[in-house]
């Protein structure tokens, strides 16, 4: 079977949880982790390639100029 190679741009966010770095894609619900930011991003790239491996059409939610924002919320405990 012959495949066309298509490059897609995906935004990601990386943060640290204890000893792990977590990398999450913004356009699709895929995340991964690693012991460094670089490893987390490499693992996310591999996870995304596997996620889309058997899909003929790739649907990504458009994200334009993402900006990380802090929100203060009230939680009644």
C-alpha angles and dihedrals in degrees: 000000000000122000132194114226112230124184117216127185115228126185118221139186124212128199137163124249111184105304095343131084114215121207119194130184115229100205096052134022098258126124138168140176143219143170090258135030089250093052092046091052093046089050091048091052090052092046091051092049090051092045092055096035098106099031118107094198122036116214114197124178106239113247117184122194098338115209126194110234132183117223127196112215133181118234119187109213 
